[in-house]
Amino acid sequence: RRLEEQGLLRSEWNVDGSRPRRYYVLSPMGQEVLKALTADWLRLTQALAELLPREATGPSGPVQEGV
């Protein structure tokens, strides 16, 4: 509900089944925030991977963006 109040999600009720269900989808603003947070997360994981010894990052090396 908080994300919906912030404008990041939209919701709608589906009352076709035996009980009402609420479904959520990302709003356009939510999609932009997700994209920005994903980019931040990838930068953070890359920075952490560079701090760790190669053995700790796995055989393929540090985490790559877009993986």
GUGU-221098 format. One record per atom (N, C-alpha, C): atom name; residue in one letter; residue number from 1; x, y, z. Coordinates in steps of 0.2 Angstrom, whole numbers, plus 5000, padded with zeros to 4 digits. Layout:
! GUGU-221098
node a:CA r:A k:NUM xx:X yy:Y zz:Z
...
***
This chain:
! GUGU-221098
node a:N r:R k:1 xx:5004 yy:4994 zz:5000
node a:CA r:R k:1 xx:5000 yy:5000 zz:5000
node a:C r:R k:1 xx:5004 yy:5006 zz:5000
node a:N r:R k:2 xx:5010 yy:5006 zz:5004
node a:CA r:R k:2 xx:5014 yy:5012 zz:5004
node a:C r:R k:2 xx:5017 yy:5013 zz:4997
node a:N r:L k:3 xx:5019 yy:5008 zz:4993
node a:CA r:L k:3 xx:5022 yy:5009 zz:4986
node a:C r:L k:3 xx:5016 yy:5012 zz:4982
node a:N r:E k:4 xx:5010 yy:5010 zz:4983
node a:CA r:E k:4 xx:5005 yy:5013 zz:4979
node a:C r:E k:4 xx:5003 yy:5020 zz:4981
node a:N r:E k:5 xx:5004 yy:5022 zz:4987
node a:CA r:E k:5 xx:5003 yy:5029 zz:4990
node a:C r:E k:5 xx:5009 yy:5033 zz:4987
node a:N r:Q k:6 xx:5015 yy:5030 zz:4986
node a:CA r:Q k:6 xx:5020 yy:5034 zz:4983
node a:C r:Q k:6 xx:5020 yy:5035 zz:4975
node a:N r:G k:7 xx:5015 yy:5031 zz:4972
node a:CA r:G k:7 xx:5014 yy:5032 zz:4965
node a:C r:G k:7 xx:5018 yy:5027 zz:4961
node a:N r:L k:8 xx:5021 yy:5022 zz:4965
node a:CA r:L k:8 xx:5026 yy:5017 zz:4961
node a:C r:L k:8 xx:5022 yy:5011 zz:4959
node a:N r:L k:9 xx:5016 yy:5010 zz:4962
node a:CA r:L k:9 xx:5012 yy:5004 zz:4960
node a:C r:L k:9 xx:5005 yy:5007 zz:4958
node a:N r:R k:10 xx:5001 yy:5003 zz:4954
node a:CA r:R k:10 xx:4994 yy:5003 zz:4953
node a:C r:R k:10 xx:4991 yy:4997 zz:4955
node a:N r:S k:11 xx:4985 yy:4997 zz:4958
node a:CA r:S k:11 xx:4982 yy:4991 zz:4960
node a:C r:S k:11 xx:4975 yy:4991 zz:4957
node a:N r:E k:12 xx:4972 yy:4985 zz:4956
node a:CA r:E k:12 xx:4965 yy:4984 zz:4955
node a:C r:E k:12 xx:4963 yy:4977 zz:4958
node a:N r:W k:13 xx:4956 yy:4977 zz:4959
node a:CA r:W k:13 xx:4953 yy:4972 zz:4962
node a:C r:W k:13 xx:4950 yy:4967 zz:4957
node a:N r:N k:14 xx:4951 yy:4961 zz:4958
node a:CA r:N k:14 xx:4948 yy:4956 zz:4953
node a:C r:N k:14 xx:4943 yy:4952 zz:4958
node a:N r:V k:15 xx:4936 yy:4952 zz:4956
node a:CA r:V k:15 xx:4931 yy:4949 zz:4960
node a:C r:V k:15 xx:4928 yy:4943 zz:4956
node a:N r:D k:16 xx:4931 yy:4941 zz:4951
node a:CA r:D k:16 xx:4929 yy:4936 zz:4947
node a:C r:D k:16 xx:4929 yy:4929 zz:4950
node a:N r:G k:17 xx:4934 yy:4928 zz:4955
node a:CA r:G k:17 xx:4934 yy:4921 zz:4958
node a:C r:G k:17 xx:4930 yy:4920 zz:4964
node a:N r:S k:18 xx:4932 yy:4915 zz:4968
node a:CA r:S k:18 xx:4928 yy:4914 zz:4974
node a:C r:S k:18 xx:4929 yy:4919 zz:4979
node a:N r:R k:19 xx:4935 yy:4923 zz:4979
node a:CA r:R k:19 xx:4936 yy:4928 zz:4984
node a:C r:R k:19 xx:4940 yy:4934 zz:4980
node a:N r:P k:20 xx:4938 yy:4940 zz:4982
node a:CA r:P k:20 xx:4942 yy:4946 zz:4979
node a:C r:P k:20 xx:4949 yy:4945 zz:4980
node a:N r:R k:21 xx:4953 yy:4947 zz:4974
node a:CA r:R k:21 xx:4960 yy:4947 zz:4975
node a:C r:R k:21 xx:4962 yy:4954 zz:4972
node a:N r:R k:22 xx:4968 yy:4957 zz:4975
node a:CA r:R k:22 xx:4970 yy:4963 zz:4973
node a:C r:R k:22 xx:4977 yy:4962 zz:4969
node a:N r:Y k:23 xx:4977 yy:4965 zz:4963
node a:CA r:Y k:23 xx:4983 yy:4964 zz:4959
node a:C r:Y k:23 xx:4987 yy:4970 zz:4958
node a:N r:Y k:24 xx:4993 yy:4970 zz:4958
node a:CA r:Y k:24 xx:4998 yy:4976 zz:4958
node a:C r:Y k:24 xx:5002 yy:4976 zz:4951
node a:N r:V k:25 xx:5003 yy:4982 zz:4948
node a:CA r:V k:25 xx:5007 yy:4982 zz:4943
node a:C r:V k:25 xx:5012 yy:4989 zz:4944
node a:N r:L k:26 xx:5018 yy:4989 zz:4941
node a:CA r:L k:26 xx:5022 yy:4995 zz:4942
node a:C r:L k:26 xx:5019 yy:5000 zz:4938
node a:N r:S k:27 xx:5019 yy:5006 zz:4940
node a:CA r:S k:27 xx:5017 yy:5012 zz:4937
node a:C r:S k:27 xx:5023 yy:5014 zz:4932
node a:N r:P k:28 xx:5022 yy:5019 zz:4928
node a:CA r:P k:28 xx:5028 yy:5022 zz:4924
node a:C r:P k:28 xx:5033 yy:5024 zz:4929
node a:N r:M k:29 xx:5031 yy:5028 zz:4934
node a:CA r:M k:29 xx:5036 yy:5031 zz:4939
node a:C r:M k:29 xx:5039 yy:5025 zz:4942
node a:N r:G k:30 xx:5036 yy:5020 zz:4944
node a:CA r:G k:30 xx:5038 yy:5014 zz:4947
node a:C r:G k:30 xx:5044 yy:5010 zz:4943
node a:N r:Q k:31 xx:5042 yy:5010 zz:4936
node a:CA r:Q k:31 xx:5047 yy:5007 zz:4932
node a:C r:Q k:31 xx:5054 yy:5011 zz:4932
node a:N r:E k:32 xx:5053 yy:5018 zz:4932
node a:CA r:E k:32 xx:5059 yy:5022 zz:4932
node a:C r:E k:32 xx:5063 yy:5021 zz:4938
node a:N r:V k:33 xx:5060 yy:5021 zz:4944
node a:CA r:V k:33 xx:5063 yy:5020 zz:4950
node a:C r:V k:33 xx:5066 yy:5013 zz:4951
node a:N r:L k:34 xx:5063 yy:5008 zz:4948
node a:CA r:L k:34 xx:5066 yy:5001 zz:4948
node a:C r:L k:34 xx:5072 yy:5001 zz:4944
node a:N r:K k:35 xx:5072 yy:5004 zz:4938
node a:CA r:K k:35 xx:5078 yy:5005 zz:4934
node a:C r:K k:35 xx:5084 yy:5008 zz:4937
node a:N r:A k:36 xx:5082 yy:5014 zz:4941
node a:CA r:A k:36 xx:5088 yy:5017 zz:4944
node a:C r:A k:36 xx:5090 yy:5013 zz:4950
node a:N r:L k:37 xx:5086 yy:5010 zz:4954
node a:CA r:L k:37 xx:5088 yy:5006 zz:4959
node a:C r:L k:37 xx:5092 yy:5000 zz:4957
node a:N r:T k:38 xx:5090 yy:4997 zz:4951
node a:CA r:T k:38 xx:5094 yy:4991 zz:4948
node a:C r:T k:38 xx:5101 yy:4993 zz:4946
node a:N r:A k:39 xx:5102 yy:4999 zz:4943
node a:CA r:A k:39 xx:5108 yy:5002 zz:4941
node a:C r:A k:39 xx:5112 yy:5003 zz:4948
node a:N r:D k:40 xx:5109 yy:5006 zz:4953
node a:CA r:D k:40 xx:5113 yy:5007 zz:4959
node a:C r:D k:40 xx:5116 yy:5000 zz:4962
node a:N r:W k:41 xx:5111 yy:4995 zz:4962
node a:CA r:W k:41 xx:5113 yy:4989 zz:4965
node a:C r:W k:41 xx:5119 yy:4986 zz:4961
node a:N r:L k:42 xx:5118 yy:4986 zz:4954
node a:CA r:L k:42 xx:5124 yy:4983 zz:4950
node a:C r:L k:42 xx:5130 yy:4987 zz:4951
node a:N r:R k:43 xx:5130 yy:4994 zz:4952
node a:CA r:R k:43 xx:5136 yy:4997 zz:4954
node a:C r:R k:43 xx:5139 yy:4995 zz:4961
node a:N r:L k:44 xx:5135 yy:4994 zz:4965
node a:CA r:L k:44 xx:5137 yy:4992 zz:4972
node a:C r:L k:44 xx:5140 yy:4985 zz:4972
node a:N r:T k:45 xx:5137 yy:4980 zz:4969
node a:CA r:T k:45 xx:5139 yy:4974 zz:4968
node a:C r:T k:45 xx:5146 yy:4973 zz:4964
node a:N r:Q k:46 xx:5147 yy:4978 zz:4959
node a:CA r:Q k:46 xx:5153 yy:4978 zz:4956
node a:C r:Q k:46 xx:5158 yy:4981 zz:4960
node a:N r:A k:47 xx:5157 yy:4986 zz:4964
node a:CA r:A k:47 xx:5162 yy:4989 zz:4969
node a:C r:A k:47 xx:5164 yy:4984 zz:4974
node a:N r:L k:48 xx:5159 yy:4980 zz:4977
node a:CA r:L k:48 xx:5161 yy:4975 zz:4982
node a:C r:L k:48 xx:5165 yy:4969 zz:4979
node a:N r:A k:49 xx:5163 yy:4967 zz:4973
node a:CA r:A k:49 xx:5167 yy:4962 zz:4969
node a:C r:A k:49 xx:5174 yy:4964 zz:4968
node a:N r:E k:50 xx:5175 yy:4970 zz:4967
node a:CA r:E k:50 xx:5182 yy:4972 zz:4966
node a:C r:E k:50 xx:5186 yy:4973 zz:4972
node a:N r:L k:51 xx:5183 yy:4973 zz:4978
node a:CA r:L k:51 xx:5186 yy:4973 zz:4985
node a:C r:L k:51 xx:5188 yy:4966 zz:4987
node a:N r:L k:52 xx:5184 yy:4961 zz:4984
node a:CA r:L k:52 xx:5185 yy:4954 zz:4986
node a:C r:L k:52 xx:5191 yy:4951 zz:4982
node a:N r:P k:53 xx:5194 yy:4946 zz:4985
node a:CA r:P k:53 xx:5199 yy:4942 zz:4981
node a:C r:P k:53 xx:5196 yy:4938 zz:4976
node a:N r:R k:54 xx:5199 yy:4937 zz:4970
node a:CA r:R k:54 xx:5196 yy:4934 zz:4964
node a:C r:R k:54 xx:5193 yy:4927 zz:4966
node a:N r:E k:55 xx:5196 yy:4923 zz:4971
node a:CA r:E k:55 xx:5193 yy:4917 zz:4973
node a:C r:E k:55 xx:5186 yy:4918 zz:4976
node a:N r:A k:56 xx:5184 yy:4923 zz:4979
node a:CA r:A k:56 xx:5178 yy:4924 zz:4982
node a:C r:A k:56 xx:5173 yy:4927 zz:4977
node a:N r:T k:57 xx:5175 yy:4929 zz:4971
node a:CA r:T k:57 xx:5170 yy:4931 zz:4966
node a:C r:T k:57 xx:5168 yy:4926 zz:4961
node a:N r:G k:58 xx:5171 yy:4920 zz:4962
node a:CA r:G k:58 xx:5169 yy:4915 zz:4957
node a:C r:G k:58 xx:5173 yy:4914 zz:4951
node a:N r:P k:59 xx:5172 yy:4909 zz:4947
node a:CA r:P k:59 xx:5177 yy:4907 zz:4942
node a:C r:P k:59 xx:5176 yy:4912 zz:4936
node a:N r:S k:60 xx:5171 yy:4916 zz:4935
node a:CA r:S k:60 xx:5170 yy:4920 zz:4930
node a:C r:S k:60 xx:5172 yy:4927 zz:4932
node a:N r:G k:61 xx:5174 yy:4928 zz:4938
node a:CA r:G k:61 xx:5177 yy:4935 zz:4940
node a:C r:G k:61 xx:5171 yy:4939 zz:4943
node a:N r:P k:62 xx:5172 yy:4945 zz:4944
node a:CA r:P k:62 xx:5167 yy:4949 zz:4947
node a:C r:P k:62 xx:5160 yy:4949 zz:4944
node a:N r:V k:63 xx:5155 yy:4951 zz:4947
node a:CA r:V k:63 xx:5148 yy:4952 zz:4944
node a:C r:V k:63 xx:5148 yy:4957 zz:4938
node a:N r:Q k:64 xx:5145 yy:4955 zz:4933
node a:CA r:Q k:64 xx:5145 yy:4959 zz:4927
node a:C r:Q k:64 xx:5138 yy:4963 zz:4927
node a:N r:E k:65 xx:5138 yy:4969 zz:4924
node a:CA r:E k:65 xx:5132 yy:4973 zz:4923
node a:C r:E k:65 xx:5128 yy:4969 zz:4918
node a:N r:G k:66 xx:5121 yy:4969 zz:4919
node a:CA r:G k:66 xx:5117 yy:4965 zz:4914
node a:C r:G k:66 xx:5116 yy:4958 zz:4915
node a:N r:V k:67 xx:5120 yy:4955 zz:4920
node a:CA r:V k:67 xx:5119 yy:4948 zz:4921
node a:C r:V k:67 xx:5114 yy:4946 zz:4926
***
